[in-house]
Amino acid sequence: MSDPAKVRRHAERIRELVASVVRSQIKDPRLGMITITDARITADLRDATVFYTVLGDATAQASTAAALESAKGLLRSTVGKALGLRHSPTLTFVLDDVQDQVKHIDDLLTAARNADAEVQRLAAQAKYAGEAQPYRLDEEDDAELDAEEPADAAEPRGGDQR
């Protein structure tokens, strides 16, 4: 097992290296507007997953994925040489669908805001089904108890009865 800090350092270095090579060395016309967003590597430093986003539609994403797959050998050798590890990590490219998730979350938040506004609108028009205050208050209870209590009940019981 490797040190977690070392694993994080290698993952960050892999992200930087892949982004640099994609920007400067890969001249594939299928490669679209790509951004390398993250890289993760296993604890044994053998397998790395590189996350990327592509600006464009599904065809641009598919062509960029094909370009990355064809350039995988060049990227893996560059990463292996730069990291100086015994084994070059295998690279797996995963499309990072952050924009889709952000859009989905924004849609959910909008729906929640609309539902809250509808509840507020209905609450403003609501009327009580019964009385405004259905529960008895303490002052009323005390007044009713005083009125019902007989006068001789106030005298203490027990003790001397002469």
C-alpha positions in Angstrom: 0.0 0.0 0.0 1.2 3.4 -0.9 1.0 6.6 1.1 -2.2 8.5 0.4 -0.4 11.7 0.0 1.9 10.1 -2.6 -1.1 8.7 -4.4 -2.7 12.2 -4.5 0.5 13.7 -5.8 0.8 11.1 -8.6 -2.9 11.7 -9.5 -2.4 15.4 -9.8 0.8 14.9 -11.8 -1.0 12.6 -14.2 -3.8 15.2 -14.7 -1.2 17.8 -15.5 0.8 15.6 -17.8 -2.3 14.4 -19.8 -3.5 17.9 -20.2 -0.2 19.1 -21.4 0.3 16.3 -23.9 -3.3 16.6 -25.2 -2.8 20.4 -25.7 0.7 20.2 -27.3 1.4 16.8 -28.8 -1.8 15.2 -30.0 -2.8 16.6 -33.4 -5.8 14.4 -34.0 -8.6 16.4 -35.8 -11.2 14.4 -33.9 -10.1 15.9 -30.7 -12.6 18.6 -29.7 -12.5 21.4 -27.1 -11.4 19.1 -24.2 -10.6 19.9 -20.6 -9.0 17.4 -18.2 -10.9 17.8 -15.0 -9.5 15.2 -12.7 -7.4 12.1 -12.4 -7.5 9.3 -9.9 -5.1 6.5 -9.4 -5.3 3.3 -7.4 -3.3 2.7 -4.3 -1.0 0.3 -6.1 -0.3 3.0 -8.7 -1.2 0.6 -11.6 -4.5 2.0 -12.9 -5.4 5.6 -13.5 -8.7 7.1 -14.4 -8.7 10.4 -16.2 -11.9 12.5 -16.3 -12.5 15.0 -19.1 -15.2 17.2 -20.4 -15.8 18.2 -24.0 -17.5 21.3 -25.3 -20.1 20.3 -27.9 -22.8 17.8 -28.6 -22.8 14.0 -28.5 -20.9 13.6 -31.8 -18.1 15.8 -30.5 -17.9 13.8 -27.3 -17.8 10.5 -29.3 -15.1 11.7 -31.6 -13.0 13.0 -28.7 -13.3 9.7 -26.9 -12.1 7.9 -30.1 -9.2 10.3 -30.3 -8.2 9.8 -26.7 -8.4 6.0 -27.2 -6.1 6.1 -30.2 -3.6 8.4 -28.3 -3.7 6.2 -25.2 -0.3 4.6 -25.9 1.5 8.0 -26.3 -0.1 9.3 -23.2 0.7 6.2 -21.1 4.4 6.2 -22.1 4.7 10.0 -21.4 3.1 9.5 -18.0 5.3 6.5 -17.2 8.5 8.3 -18.0 7.5 11.4 -16.1 6.5 9.6 -13.0 9.5 7.3 -12.9 7.5 4.3 -11.6 8.4 0.7 -12.2 5.1 0.1 -14.0 3.4 2.7 -16.1 -0.2 3.0 -15.0 -2.9 2.0 -17.5 -5.1 5.0 -18.4 -8.8 4.9 -18.6 -10.7 7.9 -19.9 -14.1 8.8 -18.5 -16.4 11.5 -19.8 -17.1 13.8 -16.8 -20.8 14.8 -17.2 -20.6 17.7 -14.7 -22.6 20.0 -17.0 -25.5 17.5 -17.2 -25.5 17.0 -13.5 -25.5 20.8 -12.9 -28.4 21.2 -15.3 -30.3 18.4 -13.6 -29.7 20.0 -10.1 -30.7 23.4 -11.4 -33.9 21.9 -12.8 -34.6 20.3 -9.4 -34.0 23.5 -7.5 -36.3 25.4 -9.9 -39.1 22.9 -9.4 -38.6 23.1 -5.6 -38.8 26.9 -5.7 -42.0 26.7 -7.8 -43.5 24.2 -5.4 -42.6 26.4 -2.4 -44.1 29.5 -4.0 -47.3 27.5 -4.7 -47.5 26.4 -1.0 -47.0 30.0 0.1 -49.7 31.1 -2.2 -52.1 28.5 -0.9 -51.2 29.2 2.7 -51.9 32.9 2.3 -55.5 32.1 1.1 -56.1 29.4 3.8 -58.8 29.8 6.4 -59.2 27.9 9.6 -61.5 24.9 9.6 -62.8 25.6 13.0 -62.1 28.4 15.5 -58.9 30.4 15.2 -57.7 29.1 18.5 -59.1 25.5 19.0 -57.2 25.0 22.3 -58.2 26.3 25.7 -55.9 28.8 27.2 -54.6 28.7 30.8 -56.3 31.9 31.9 -59.7 30.5 30.8 -59.0 27.3 32.7 -58.2 29.1 35.9 -61.3 31.3 35.6 -63.6 28.3 35.0 -62.1 26.4 38.0 -62.6 29.3 40.3 -66.2 29.6 39.3 -67.0 25.9 39.7 -65.2 25.5 43.1 -67.6 25.6 46.1 -66.9 28.0 49.0 -66.4 25.4 51.7 -63.8 23.6 49.5 -61.4 26.4 50.2 -61.1 25.4 53.9 -58.4 22.9 54.8 -59.6 19.4 55.6 -58.5 17.2 58.4 -56.9 18.3 61.6 -59.1 19.7 64.5 -62.8 19.4 64.1 -64.3 20.9 67.2 
